[in-house]
C-alpha cells in the first residue's frame, strides 16, 4: 500500500534536513550553524537592511539579534545606522566576512553538484526541486519592472518562445510574429514585469503601449515549476494596474487555441472575446478588457 501524503512529505523533510546539514553545529565545516551562515549569505548577496533580511529569512527579532551579534564577534560583519532613518540598521561584510562568504559559496556549489551527480536524470531532479522551491516560497515571489532587454527578461522571453515552438502545431518563429519593440514596453508607453523567486526569473508579462488609450498585453509566461500558484493572474493584475497608471482605457490581447489555460484565465478574469485586430499569423483568439 502506498504511503499517505503526509508521511511522504515528512520523509522529504527529514531527507533535506539531514542532507543539507541543517542540524549541524558547523554548517559545511565552517564552524557556525546554518542560521548564521544564511544571514552571512543574505548579506553577501547584497541585502543590507537588517529588518528586510530578518523578514526574508523568516527570523524573529531575538534570534536575528543573536545571529548578528555572533557574526560581529567573529569580525565578519559591521552594523551601522541607516543614514536616512536612524531607527533602521544597515549591515555589511568586513574583508574577513567577504572571504568567508566566498568560502561558503564554493562549498555550497560543490555540495549542489554532488547532489545532482548522484541522480541518473539530473534534469528531472532539478525540475522537482524547482517545483518544491516555487511552492514553498510562493509568498516571497516579487514582481520587478524591467527593461525587456534585461538578462532576466530575455531569459523569460526565450523560454516563452521555446514553449510556443513546442506547443504550436507548426512551430513558432518570433521573426514572423508581431514582436513588440522594447521601447513599447517601457514607460511611458508600457512596461515589462518579471516575477522573481529568490533571484531566479520564473514568469513575465508585457504591456505594449503607444502613449494612447489602447494598449496590449503581450508575452505572458510562467515557468512550469511555478504553475498552479496563481502567478499568471498576479502578473495580469499588476499589468492592468500599470495600464491604469498610464491612463490606458482599453486593453487587448491575442492568444492561440493551443494554449487553453491562457484562454481560460482571460475568460475568467473579465476579458471579452472580440474580432481579430492584427495580422499576426499565430493567434486565433482575441480579447479586450475595458478598464
LUMVOMAR-431212 format. One record per residue: y, x, z of N, C-alpha, C, CB in turn. Coordinates in steps of 0.2 Angstrom, whole numbers. Atoms other than C-alpha are relative to their C-alpha. Glycine has a CB too. Layout:
BEGIN
<rec <Y; X; Z>; <Y; X; Z>; <Y; X; Z>; <Y; X; Z>>;
...
This chain:
BEGIN
<rec <-6; 4; 0>; <0; 0; 0>; <6; 4; 0>; <0; -5; 6>>;
<rec <-6; -4; 0>; <17; 7; -4>; <4; -1; 6>; <5; -3; -6>>;
<rec <-5; 0; -6>; <29; 12; 10>; <6; -5; -1>; <2; 7; 1>>;
<rec <-6; 4; 1>; <43; 0; 13>; <6; 4; -1>; <1; -4; 7>>;
<rec <-7; -3; 1>; <61; 4; 8>; <3; 4; 5>; <5; -5; -3>>;
<rec <-3; -4; -6>; <67; 9; 25>; <-4; 6; 1>; <0; -5; 6>>;
<rec <4; -6; -2>; <53; 21; 28>; <1; 6; -6>; <-8; -1; 0>>;
<rec <-1; -5; 5>; <56; 29; 11>; <7; 3; 1>; <0; -3; -7>>;
<rec <-7; -3; -1>; <75; 31; 15>; <0; 5; 6>; <5; -6; 1>>;
<rec <0; -5; -6>; <71; 39; 32>; <-4; 6; -2>; <-3; -4; 6>>;
<rec <3; -6; 3>; <59; 51; 23>; <5; 4; -3>; <-6; -2; -4>>;
<rec <-5; -4; 4>; <73; 56; 11>; <5; 3; 5>; <3; -5; -5>>;
<rec <-5; -2; -5>; <85; 58; 26>; <-3; 6; 3>; <2; -5; 5>>;
<rec <3; -6; -3>; <73; 70; 35>; <-1; 6; -4>; <-7; -2; 3>>;
<rec <1; -6; 4>; <69; 80; 20>; <7; 4; -2>; <-3; -3; -7>>;
<rec <-7; -3; 1>; <88; 83; 16>; <2; 3; 6>; <5; -5; -3>>;
<rec <-2; -3; -6>; <92; 86; 34>; <-3; 7; 1>; <-1; -4; 6>>;
<rec <3; -6; -1>; <79; 99; 35>; <1; 6; -5>; <-8; -1; 0>>;
<rec <-1; -4; 6>; <81; 107; 18>; <7; 4; 0>; <-1; -3; -6>>;
<rec <-7; -3; 0>; <100; 110; 19>; <2; 3; 7>; <5; -6; -1>>;
<rec <-1; -3; -6>; <99; 116; 37>; <5; -3; 4>; <3; 7; -2>>;
<rec <-5; 3; -4>; <110; 103; 45>; <-1; 1; 7>; <-1; -8; -2>>;
<rec <1; -1; -7>; <102; 106; 62>; <0; 7; 2>; <-7; -3; 2>>;
<rec <0; -7; -2>; <103; 125; 61>; <6; 2; 4>; <-1; 4; -6>>;
<rec <-6; -2; -3>; <114; 133; 73>; <4; 6; -4>; <-2; 3; 7>>;
<rec <-4; -5; 4>; <118; 146; 60>; <-2; -2; -7>; <-3; 7; 1>>;
<rec <1; 3; 7>; <120; 137; 43>; <0; 6; -5>; <6; -5; -1>>;
<rec <0; -5; 5>; <115; 148; 29>; <0; 7; 3>; <5; -1; -5>>;
<rec <0; -7; -3>; <113; 163; 41>; <7; 3; 2>; <-4; 4; -4>>;
<rec <-7; -3; -1>; <132; 165; 44>; <3; -1; 7>; <5; -4; -5>>;
<rec <-2; 0; -7>; <132; 162; 62>; <4; -6; 3>; <5; 6; 1>>;
<rec <-3; 6; -3>; <140; 145; 64>; <-3; -6; -3>; <8; 0; -2>>;
<rec <3; 6; 2>; <134; 127; 62>; <3; -3; -6>; <-1; -5; 6>>;
<rec <-2; 3; 6>; <135; 116; 47>; <7; -3; 0>; <-5; -6; -2>>;
<rec <-7; 4; 0>; <151; 106; 53>; <5; 5; -1>; <0; -3; 7>>;
<rec <-5; -5; 1>; <161; 122; 55>; <0; 3; -7>; <-1; 6; 5>>;
<rec <0; -3; 7>; <155; 128; 38>; <3; -5; -5>; <-7; 1; -2>>;
<rec <-3; 5; 4>; <160; 111; 30>; <8; 0; 0>; <-3; -7; 1>>;
<rec <-8; 0; -1>; <178; 112; 37>; <2; 6; -4>; <2; 1; 8>>;
<rec <-2; -6; 3>; <179; 130; 31>; <0; -1; -8>; <-4; 6; 1>>;
<rec <1; 2; 7>; <173; 124; 14>; <6; -4; -3>; <-7; -3; -2>>;
<rec <-6; 5; 2>; <186; 110; 13>; <6; 4; -1>; <0; -6; 5>>;
<rec <-6; -4; 1>; <200; 122; 16>; <0; 5; -6>; <1; 4; 7>>;
<rec <1; -5; 5>; <193; 135; 4>; <1; -4; -7>; <-6; 3; 0>>;
<rec <-1; 4; 6>; <193; 121; -9>; <7; -3; -2>; <-5; -6; 0>>;
<rec <-7; 2; 1>; <211; 118; -7>; <3; -5; 4>; <1; -2; -7>>;
<rec <-3; 5; -4>; <213; 105; 6>; <3; 3; 6>; <-5; -5; 3>>;
<rec <-4; -3; -5>; <226; 109; 19>; <2; -4; 6>; <6; 4; -3>>;
<rec <-3; 4; -5>; <232; 94; 29>; <-6; -2; 4>; <3; -7; -3>>;
<rec <6; 1; -5>; <221; 93; 45>; <-2; -8; 0>; <2; 2; 7>>;
<rec <2; 7; 0>; <221; 74; 45>; <-4; -2; -6>; <7; -5; 1>>;
<rec <3; 2; 6>; <216; 72; 27>; <-7; 4; 0>; <4; 3; -6>>;
<rec <6; -3; 0>; <202; 85; 30>; <-5; -4; 5>; <0; 7; 2>>;
<rec <4; 4; -5>; <196; 75; 45>; <-3; -6; -3>; <4; -2; 6>>;
<rec <2; 6; 3>; <196; 59; 35>; <-5; 1; -5>; <6; -4; -3>>;
<rec <5; -2; 6>; <187; 67; 20>; <-7; 2; 3>; <3; 6; -4>>;
<rec <7; -2; -3>; <173; 74; 32>; <-3; -5; 4>; <1; 6; 3>>;
<rec <2; 5; -4>; <172; 58; 42>; <-1; 3; 7>; <-6; -3; -2>>;
<rec <1; -3; -7>; <175; 68; 59>; <5; -4; 4>; <1; 7; 0>>;
<rec <-5; 3; -4>; <183; 61; 74>; <5; 5; 3>; <-3; -3; 7>>;
<rec <-5; -5; -1>; <199; 70; 81>; <-3; 5; 5>; <6; -4; 3>>;
<rec <2; -5; -5>; <190; 78; 96>; <-5; 5; -4>; <-4; -3; 5>>;
<rec <5; -5; 3>; <176; 86; 85>; <4; 4; -5>; <-5; -4; -4>>;
<rec <-4; -4; 4>; <189; 91; 72>; <4; 6; 3>; <5; -5; -4>>;
<rec <-3; -5; -4>; <199; 100; 85>; <-4; 5; 2>; <4; -4; 6>>;
<rec <5; -5; -2>; <184; 109; 92>; <-2; 5; -6>; <-6; -3; 3>>;
<rec <2; -4; 5>; <179; 115; 75>; <6; 4; -3>; <-2; -5; -6>>;
<rec <-5; -4; 2>; <196; 121; 70>; <2; 5; 5>; <7; -4; 0>>;
<rec <-1; -5; -5>; <198; 130; 87>; <-5; 6; -1>; <0; -3; 7>>;
<rec <6; -5; 1>; <181; 139; 84>; <2; 4; -6>; <-7; -3; 0>>;
<rec <-2; -4; 6>; <187; 144; 67>; <6; 5; 1>; <1; -4; -6>>;
<rec <-6; -4; -1>; <204; 150; 73>; <-2; 6; 5>; <5; -4; 4>>;
<rec <2; -5; -4>; <195; 160; 87>; <-4; 6; -4>; <-5; -2; 6>>;
<rec <3; -5; 4>; <185; 169; 74>; <5; 4; -5>; <-6; -3; -5>>;
<rec <-5; -3; 5>; <201; 173; 64>; <-1; -2; -7>; <-1; 8; 1>>;
<rec <1; 2; 7>; <196; 163; 49>; <5; -4; -3>; <-7; -3; 0>>;
<rec <-5; 4; 2>; <210; 151; 49>; <6; 1; 4>; <-3; -8; 0>>;
<rec <-6; 1; -4>; <228; 148; 54>; <3; -6; -1>; <5; 6; -1>>;
<rec <-2; 7; 1>; <236; 132; 58>; <8; 0; 2>; <-3; -5; 5>>;
<rec <-7; 1; -1>; <255; 128; 57>; <2; -7; -1>; <3; 5; -6>>;
<rec <-3; 7; 1>; <266; 113; 57>; <2; -1; -7>; <6; -1; 5>>;
<rec <-3; 2; 7>; <270; 104; 41>; <7; 0; 0>; <-3; -8; -2>>;
<rec <-7; 0; 0>; <287; 108; 36>; <4; -6; -1>; <2; 5; -6>>;
<rec <-3; 7; 1>; <291; 90; 31>; <-2; -5; 5>; <-3; -2; -7>>;
<rec <1; 4; -6>; <283; 82; 46>; <-4; 4; 5>; <-5; -6; -3>>;
<rec <2; -5; -6>; <281; 92; 62>; <-6; -3; 4>; <5; 1; 5>>;
<rec <6; 3; -3>; <268; 79; 68>; <-7; 2; -3>; <1; -7; 1>>;
<rec <6; -1; 3>; <256; 84; 55>; <-1; 8; 0>; <0; -3; -7>>;
<rec <1; -7; 0>; <247; 101; 54>; <-3; 2; -6>; <-5; 1; 6>>;
<rec <2; -3; 6>; <243; 112; 40>; <-5; 6; 2>; <6; 2; -5>>;
<rec <5; -5; -2>; <228; 124; 40>; <-1; 4; -7>; <-7; -3; 3>>;
<rec <2; -5; 6>; <224; 139; 28>; <-4; 5; 2>; <7; 2; -3>>;
<rec <4; -6; -1>; <212; 153; 27>; <4; 6; 1>; <-5; 0; -6>>;
<rec <-2; -7; -1>; <215; 170; 33>; <-3; 4; -6>; <-1; 3; 7>>;
<rec <4; -4; 5>; <209; 185; 22>; <-7; 0; 2>; <3; 7; 0>>;
<rec <7; 0; -2>; <193; 185; 33>; <-3; -7; -2>; <0; 1; 7>>;
<rec <2; 7; 2>; <192; 166; 30>; <-2; 0; -7>; <5; -5; 2>>;
<rec <1; 1; 8>; <193; 168; 11>; <-6; 4; -1>; <6; 3; -4>>;
<rec <7; -4; 1>; <179; 182; 12>; <-6; -4; 2>; <1; 6; 4>>;
<rec <6; 4; -2>; <168; 170; 22>; <-1; -6; -4>; <2; -2; 8>>;
<rec <0; 5; 4>; <172; 156; 11>; <-4; 2; -7>; <7; -3; -2>>;
<rec <4; -2; 6>; <166; 166; -4>; <-7; 2; 1>; <3; 7; -3>>;
<rec <7; -1; -2>; <150; 171; 5>; <-4; -6; 0>; <0; 4; 7>>;
<rec <3; 7; 0>; <146; 153; 8>; <-1; -3; -7>; <4; -5; 4>>;
<rec <1; 2; 7>; <149; 149; -10>; <-6; 3; -3>; <7; 1; -4>>;
<rec <6; -3; 3>; <137; 162; -16>; <-7; -2; 3>; <1; 8; 1>>;
<rec <6; 2; -3>; <124; 157; -3>; <-2; -7; -2>; <0; 1; 7>>;
<rec <1; 7; 2>; <126; 138; -7>; <-2; 0; -7>; <6; -4; 1>>;
<rec <3; 0; 7>; <124; 142; -26>; <-7; 2; -1>; <5; 4; -4>>;
<rec <7; -3; 0>; <108; 152; -23>; <-4; -6; 2>; <0; 6; 4>>;
<rec <5; 5; -3>; <101; 138; -12>; <-1; -6; -5>; <3; -3; 6>>;
<rec <0; 6; 5>; <106; 124; -26>; <-5; 2; -6>; <7; -1; -2>>;
<rec <5; -2; 5>; <97; 135; -39>; <-7; 0; 2>; <2; 7; -2>>;
<rec <7; 0; -3>; <82; 136; -28>; <-3; -7; 0>; <0; 3; 7>>;
<rec <2; 6; 0>; <81; 118; -26>; <-2; -2; -7>; <6; -5; 2>>;
<rec <2; 2; 7>; <81; 115; -45>; <-6; 4; -3>; <6; 1; -4>>;
<rec <5; -4; 3>; <69; 129; -49>; <-7; -3; 3>; <1; 7; 2>>;
<rec <7; 3; -3>; <55; 120; -38>; <-2; -6; -4>; <1; -2; 7>>;
<rec <2; 6; 4>; <55; 105; -50>; <-1; 1; -7>; <5; -6; 1>>;
<rec <2; -1; 7>; <47; 104; -67>; <5; -3; -4>; <-7; -2; -1>>;
<rec <-5; 4; 4>; <60; 92; -73>; <7; 0; 4>; <-2; -7; -1>>;
<rec <-6; 0; -4>; <77; 98; -65>; <5; -5; -2>; <3; 7; -1>>;
<rec <-5; 5; 2>; <87; 86; -76>; <-1; -6; 4>; <1; 0; -7>>;
<rec <2; 6; -3>; <78; 72; -69>; <2; 0; 8>; <-8; -2; 0>>;
<rec <-2; 0; -7>; <81; 78; -51>; <7; 0; 1>; <-3; 7; 3>>;
<rec <-7; 0; -1>; <99; 81; -54>; <3; -8; -1>; <3; 4; -6>>;
<rec <-2; 7; 1>; <101; 63; -61>; <-1; -4; 7>; <-4; -4; -6>>;
<rec <1; 4; -6>; <93; 56; -45>; <5; 2; 6>; <-7; 2; 3>>;
<rec <-5; -2; -5>; <104; 67; -34>; <7; -3; -2>; <1; 8; -1>>;
<rec <-6; 3; 2>; <119; 61; -44>; <1; -8; 2>; <2; 0; -8>>;
<rec <0; 7; -2>; <114; 43; -41>; <1; -1; 8>; <-6; -4; -2>>;
<rec <0; 0; -7>; <112; 46; -22>; <7; 2; 2>; <-5; 5; 3>>;
<rec <-7; -2; -2>; <129; 55; -21>; <5; -5; -1>; <1; 7; -3>>;
<rec <-5; 5; 2>; <139; 42; -30>; <-1; -6; 4>; <-1; -2; -8>>;
<rec <1; 6; -4>; <131; 28; -20>; <3; 1; 7>; <-7; -2; 0>>;
<rec <-2; -2; -7>; <134; 37; -3>; <7; 1; 1>; <-4; 5; 3>>;
<rec <-8; -1; -1>; <152; 42; -7>; <4; -5; -4>; <1; 7; -3>>;
<rec <-3; 5; 4>; <157; 26; -16>; <7; -1; 3>; <-4; -6; -1>>;
<rec <-6; 1; -4>; <171; 24; -3>; <5; 5; -1>; <-1; -2; 7>>;
<rec <-4; -6; 1>; <178; 41; -7>; <2; 2; -7>; <-3; 6; 3>>;
<rec <-2; -1; 7>; <180; 39; -26>; <7; -1; -1>; <-5; -4; -5>>;
<rec <-7; 1; 1>; <198; 41; -31>; <1; 0; -7>; <4; 6; 3>>;
<rec <-2; 1; 7>; <207; 37; -47>; <6; 4; -1>; <1; -7; -2>>;
<rec <-5; -4; 1>; <218; 50; -54>; <3; -1; -7>; <-2; 8; 0>>;
<rec <-4; 0; 6>; <231; 48; -68>; <1; 7; -3>; <7; -4; 1>>;
<rec <0; -6; 3>; <228; 62; -80>; <3; 0; -7>; <-7; 3; 0>>;
<rec <-1; 0; 7>; <234; 68; -97>; <-7; 0; -3>; <3; 7; -2>>;
<rec <7; 1; 4>; <219; 63; -109>; <-2; 7; -3>; <1; -5; -5>>;
<rec <2; -7; 2>; <219; 82; -114>; <-3; 4; 6>; <5; 3; -4>>;
<rec <2; -4; -6>; <215; 87; -96>; <-8; 1; -1>; <1; -4; 6>>;
<rec <8; -2; 0>; <197; 95; -94>; <-4; -6; 2>; <-1; 6; 4>>;
<rec <4; 5; -2>; <191; 81; -84>; <0; -6; -4>; <2; -3; 7>>;
<rec <0; 5; 5>; <197; 68; -96>; <-4; 1; -6>; <7; -2; -2>>;
<rec <3; -2; 6>; <190; 77; -111>; <-8; 0; 2>; <2; 7; -2>>;
<rec <7; 0; -1>; <173; 78; -102>; <-2; -7; 0>; <-1; 3; 7>>;
<rec <2; 7; 0>; <173; 59; -99>; <0; -3; -7>; <5; -4; 4>>;
<rec <-1; 2; 7>; <178; 56; -117>; <-6; 2; -4>; <6; 2; -3>>;
<rec <6; -3; 3>; <164; 67; -123>; <-6; -4; 2>; <-1; 8; 1>>;
<rec <6; 4; -2>; <151; 58; -113>; <0; -7; -3>; <0; 0; 8>>;
<rec <-1; 7; 3>; <158; 41; -119>; <-2; 0; -7>; <7; -2; 1>>;
<rec <1; 0; 7>; <157; 46; -137>; <-8; 1; -1>; <4; 6; -4>>;
<rec <7; -1; 0>; <139; 53; -134>; <-4; -6; 1>; <-2; 6; 4>>;
<rec <4; 6; -1>; <133; 37; -127>; <1; -5; -5>; <3; -3; 7>>;
<rec <-1; 4; 6>; <141; 27; -141>; <-5; 2; -6>; <7; -1; -2>>;
<rec <4; -3; 5>; <132; 38; -153>; <-8; -2; 1>; <1; 7; -1>>;
<rec <7; 2; -2>; <115; 34; -144>; <-1; -7; -1>; <-2; 3; 6>>;
<rec <1; 7; -1>; <118; 16; -142>; <1; -4; -6>; <4; -3; 5>>;
<rec <-2; 4; 6>; <126; 10; -159>; <-6; 2; -5>; <6; 3; -2>>;
<rec <5; -1; 5>; <113; 7; -172>; <1; 5; -6>; <-1; -7; -4>>;
<rec <-2; -5; 5>; <122; 18; -185>; <4; 6; 3>; <4; -4; -5>>;
<rec <-3; -5; -3>; <128; 30; -173>; <8; -1; 1>; <-1; 7; -4>>;
<rec <-7; 1; -1>; <146; 34; -169>; <4; 7; -2>; <2; -1; 8>>;
<rec <-4; -6; 2>; <159; 46; -177>; <7; -1; 2>; <-1; 2; -7>>;
<rec <-6; 1; -3>; <175; 47; -167>; <6; 1; -6>; <2; 5; 6>>;
<rec <-5; -1; 5>; <184; 53; -183>; <1; -6; -4>; <-2; 6; -4>>;
<rec <-1; 6; 4>; <181; 36; -191>; <3; -6; 4>; <-7; -2; -3>>;
<rec <-3; 5; -4>; <187; 26; -176>; <7; 0; 0>; <-4; 0; 7>>;
<rec <-8; 0; -1>; <205; 21; -172>; <1; 4; 7>; <3; -7; 0>>;
<rec <0; -4; -6>; <205; 35; -159>; <8; 1; 2>; <-3; 7; 0>>;
<rec <-7; 0; -2>; <222; 34; -149>; <2; 7; 1>; <1; -4; 6>>;
<rec <-3; -7; -1>; <234; 49; -149>; <1; 0; 8>; <6; 0; -4>>;
<rec <0; -1; -7>; <235; 57; -132>; <7; -3; 2>; <0; 7; 1>>;
<rec <-7; 2; -3>; <254; 53; -131>; <0; -8; 1>; <5; 2; -6>>;
<rec <0; 8; -1>; <250; 34; -132>; <-3; -2; 6>; <-3; -3; -6>>;
<rec <3; 1; -6>; <240; 36; -116>; <3; 4; 5>; <-7; 1; 0>>;
<rec <-4; -4; -5>; <254; 45; -106>; <6; -4; 1>; <1; 7; -2>>;
<rec <-6; 4; -1>; <268; 36; -98>; <6; 4; -3>; <2; 0; 8>>;
<rec <-1; 7; -1>; <280; 29; -103>; <-4; -5; -4>; <7; -2; 0>>;
<rec <3; 5; 4>; <269; 22; -116>; <-7; -3; 3>; <-2; 4; -7>>;
<rec <6; 2; -3>; <252; 21; -107>; <-2; 4; 5>; <-5; 0; -6>>;
<rec <2; -4; -6>; <241; 30; -95>; <-8; 1; -1>; <1; -3; 7>>;
<rec <7; -1; 0>; <224; 38; -93>; <-3; 1; 7>; <-2; 6; -5>>;
<rec <2; -1; -7>; <214; 36; -77>; <-7; 3; 0>; <0; -7; 3>>;
<rec <7; -3; -1>; <199; 47; -72>; <-2; -1; 7>; <0; 7; -1>>;
<rec <3; 1; -7>; <188; 42; -57>; <-4; 7; 2>; <-6; -6; 0>>;
<rec <2; -6; -2>; <184; 57; -47>; <-4; -1; 7>; <6; 5; 2>>;
<rec <5; 0; -6>; <169; 59; -34>; <-1; 7; 2>; <-6; -4; -2>>;
<rec <1; -7; -2>; <170; 75; -24>; <1; 5; -5>; <-7; 1; 3>>;
<rec <-2; -5; 5>; <179; 84; -38>; <-3; -1; -6>; <-2; 7; 3>>;
<rec <4; 1; 7>; <167; 78; -52>; <3; -7; -3>; <-7; 0; 1>>;
<rec <-2; 6; 3>; <173; 66; -65>; <-6; -5; -2>; <4; 2; -7>>;
<rec <6; 5; 1>; <162; 50; -66>; <2; -6; -3>; <-3; -2; 7>>;
<rec <-2; 7; 4>; <172; 37; -76>; <8; 1; -2>; <0; -6; 5>>;
<rec <-7; 0; 3>; <188; 34; -86>; <2; -6; -3>; <1; 6; -5>>;
<rec <-3; 6; 4>; <199; 21; -94>; <7; 2; -3>; <0; -7; 4>>;
<rec <-7; -1; 3>; <214; 22; -106>; <4; -6; -1>; <-1; 4; -6>>;
<rec <-4; 6; 2>; <229; 11; -108>; <5; 3; -5>; <5; -2; 7>>;
<rec <-3; -3; 6>; <236; 14; -125>; <6; -5; -1>; <-5; 0; -6>>;
<rec <-6; 4; 1>; <254; 8; -127>; <5; 3; -5>; <3; -2; 6>>;
<rec <-5; -3; 4>; <269; 10; -138>; <7; -1; 3>; <0; -3; -7>>;
<rec <-7; 2; -3>; <283; 5; -126>; <2; -7; -1>; <5; 4; -3>>;
<rec <-1; 7; 1>; <282; -13; -131>; <-4; -4; 5>; <-2; -2; -7>>;
<rec <3; 5; -5>; <275; -29; -123>; <-8; 0; -1>; <3; -6; 0>>;
<rec <8; 1; 2>; <257; -27; -131>; <-3; 7; 1>; <-1; -3; -7>>;
<rec <4; -6; 0>; <245; -13; -126>; <-7; -1; 0>; <2; 4; 7>>;
<rec <8; 0; 0>; <226; -9; -127>; <-3; 3; 5>; <-2; 2; -7>>;
<rec <4; -4; -5>; <213; -4; -115>; <-5; 3; -5>; <-4; -5; 5>>;
<rec <4; -4; 5>; <203; 10; -123>; <-5; 4; 5>; <4; 4; -4>>;
<rec <5; -5; -3>; <188; 21; -118>; <-2; -1; 7>; <4; 7; -1>>;
<rec <3; 1; -6>; <181; 13; -103>; <-7; 2; 1>; <0; -8; 2>>;
<rec <6; -3; -1>; <167; 23; -97>; <-2; 1; 7>; <-1; 6; -4>>;
<rec <2; -2; -6>; <157; 25; -81>; <-7; 4; 0>; <-1; -6; 5>>;
<rec <7; -4; 0>; <143; 39; -78>; <-6; -5; 2>; <1; 6; 4>>;
<rec <6; 4; -2>; <126; 31; -77>; <-2; 1; 7>; <-6; 3; -4>>;
<rec <2; -1; -8>; <124; 38; -59>; <5; -4; 4>; <1; 7; 2>>;
<rec <-5; 3; -4>; <139; 28; -54>; <0; -8; -2>; <7; 3; 0>>;
<rec <0; 7; 2>; <135; 11; -62>; <-3; -4; 5>; <-4; -1; -7>>;
<rec <2; 5; -5>; <132; -4; -51>; <4; 0; 6>; <-7; 1; 1>>;
<rec <-5; -1; -6>; <146; 1; -39>; <6; -3; 0>; <1; 8; 2>>;
<rec <-7; 3; 1>; <160; -9; -46>; <5; 4; -3>; <2; -3; 6>>;
<rec <-6; -5; 2>; <169; 6; -53>; <3; -2; -6>; <-3; 7; -1>>;
<rec <-4; 2; 6>; <172; -1; -70>; <5; -6; 1>; <-6; -3; -5>>;
<rec <-5; 5; -2>; <180; -16; -63>; <6; 3; 4>; <-3; -6; 5>>;
<rec <-5; -3; -4>; <190; -5; -51>; <5; 4; -5>; <-3; 5; 5>>;
<rec <-4; -3; 5>; <196; 5; -66>; <4; -4; -4>; <-5; 4; -5>>;
<rec <-4; 5; 4>; <201; -10; -76>; <6; -3; 4>; <-5; -6; -2>>;
<rec <-5; 3; -4>; <211; -17; -62>; <6; 5; 1>; <-3; -2; 7>>;
<rec <-5; -5; 0>; <220; -1; -60>; <4; 1; -6>; <-3; 7; 2>>;
<rec <-3; -1; 6>; <224; 0; -78>; <5; -6; -1>; <-5; 0; -6>>;
<rec <-4; 6; 1>; <231; -18; -78>; <6; 1; 5>; <-4; -6; 2>>;
<rec <-6; -1; -4>; <242; -13; -63>; <5; 4; -3>; <-3; 3; 7>>;
<rec <-4; -4; 4>; <249; 1; -73>; <4; -3; -6>; <-3; 6; -2>>;
<rec <-3; 3; 6>; <252; -10; -88>; <6; -5; 3>; <-6; -5; -3>>;
<rec <-5; 4; -3>; <262; -22; -77>; <6; 4; 2>; <-2; -4; 6>>;
<rec <-5; -5; -1>; <272; -7; -71>; <4; 2; -6>; <-2; 6; 4>>;
<rec <-3; -2; 6>; <276; -3; -89>; <3; -6; -4>; <-5; 4; -4>>;
<rec <-2; 6; 3>; <281; -21; -92>; <-4; -3; -6>; <7; 1; -3>>;
<rec <5; 3; 6>; <266; -25; -104>; <-1; -7; 2>; <-6; 4; 0>>;
<rec <1; 7; -1>; <264; -43; -106>; <-7; -3; -2>; <5; -5; -3>>;
<rec <7; 2; 3>; <248; -44; -116>; <-4; 6; -1>; <1; -3; -7>>;
<rec <5; -5; 1>; <233; -33; -116>; <-6; -2; -4>; <-3; 2; 7>>;
<rec <5; 2; 4>; <220; -32; -129>; <-5; 6; 0>; <2; 0; -8>>;
<rec <6; -5; 0>; <203; -23; -131>; <-5; -2; -5>; <-3; 2; 7>>;
<rec <5; 2; 5>; <189; -22; -143>; <-7; 4; 3>; <1; 3; -7>>;
<rec <7; -3; -2>; <170; -18; -140>; <-5; -2; -5>; <-2; -3; 7>>;
<rec <6; 1; 4>; <153; -19; -148>; <-5; -3; 3>; <-2; 7; -3>>;
<rec <5; 4; -3>; <139; -31; -145>; <-6; 4; 2>; <-2; -5; -5>>;
<rec <5; -4; -2>; <128; -16; -142>; <1; 2; 7>; <-1; 7; -4>>;
<rec <-2; -2; -7>; <137; -14; -125>; <1; -7; 4>; <7; 4; 0>>;
<rec <0; 6; -3>; <133; -31; -117>; <3; 0; 7>; <-7; -3; 0>>;
<rec <-3; 0; -6>; <138; -26; -100>; <7; 1; 0>; <-3; 7; 4>>;
<rec <-7; 0; 1>; <155; -22; -106>; <3; -7; -1>; <3; 5; -5>>;
<rec <-2; 6; 2>; <157; -39; -114>; <-1; -5; 6>; <-5; -3; -5>>;
<rec <1; 4; -6>; <150; -47; -98>; <6; 1; 5>; <-7; 1; 4>>;
<rec <-5; -2; -5>; <163; -38; -87>; <7; -3; -3>; <1; 8; 0>>;
<rec <-7; 3; 2>; <178; -44; -98>; <0; -7; 0>; <1; 2; -8>>;
<rec <0; 7; 0>; <172; -62; -99>; <1; -2; 7>; <-6; -3; -3>>;
<rec <0; 2; -7>; <170; -62; -80>; <6; 2; 4>; <-6; 3; 3>>;
<rec <-6; -2; -4>; <187; -55; -76>; <7; -2; -4>; <1; 8; 0>>;
<rec <-6; 3; 3>; <199; -66; -86>; <2; 1; -7>; <5; 1; 5>>;
<rec <-1; -1; 7>; <198; -60; -104>; <-2; -5; -4>; <-3; 7; -2>>;
<rec <2; 6; 5>; <198; -72; -118>; <-1; 3; -7>; <6; -5; -1>>;
<rec <2; -3; 7>; <189; -68; -135>; <5; -3; -5>; <-7; -2; -1>>;
<rec <-5; 2; 6>; <201; -68; -150>; <-3; 3; -6>; <7; 3; 2>>;
<rec <2; -3; 6>; <200; -64; -168>; <1; 8; -1>; <4; -4; -6>>;
<rec <-1; -7; 2>; <199; -46; -175>; <8; 1; 0>; <-4; 2; -6>>;
<rec <-7; -2; 1>; <216; -37; -173>; <1; 7; -2>; <3; -1; 7>>;
<rec <-1; -7; 2>; <212; -20; -180>; <-6; 1; -6>; <-1; 6; 5>>;
<rec <5; -1; 5>; <202; -12; -194>; <-5; 6; 2>; <3; 2; -7>>;
<rec <5; -5; -3>; <191; 0; -183>; <-7; -3; -2>; <1; 0; 7>>;
<rec <6; 3; 3>; <174; -1; -191>; <-6; -1; 5>; <-3; 6; -5>>;
<rec <6; 0; -5>; <164; 0; -174>; <0; -7; 4>; <1; 6; 4>>;
<rec <0; 6; -4>; <170; -15; -164>; <-2; -7; -4>; <6; -1; 4>>;
<rec <1; 7; 3>; <164; -33; -167>; <2; -6; 4>; <-8; 0; -2>>;
<rec <-3; 5; -5>; <171; -42; -152>; <6; 2; 2>; <-5; -1; 5>>;
<rec <-7; -2; -2>; <189; -43; -147>; <3; -5; 5>; <5; -1; -7>>;
<rec <-3; 4; -6>; <198; -49; -131>; <7; 1; 1>; <-4; 2; 6>>;
<rec <-7; -1; -2>; <215; -52; -125>; <1; -3; 7>; <4; -4; -5>>;
<rec <-1; 3; -7>; <222; -55; -107>; <8; 0; 0>; <-3; 4; 5>>;
<rec <-7; 1; -1>; <240; -61; -103>; <1; 2; 7>; <3; -7; -2>>;
<rec <-1; -2; -7>; <247; -53; -88>; <6; -4; 3>; <2; 8; 0>>;
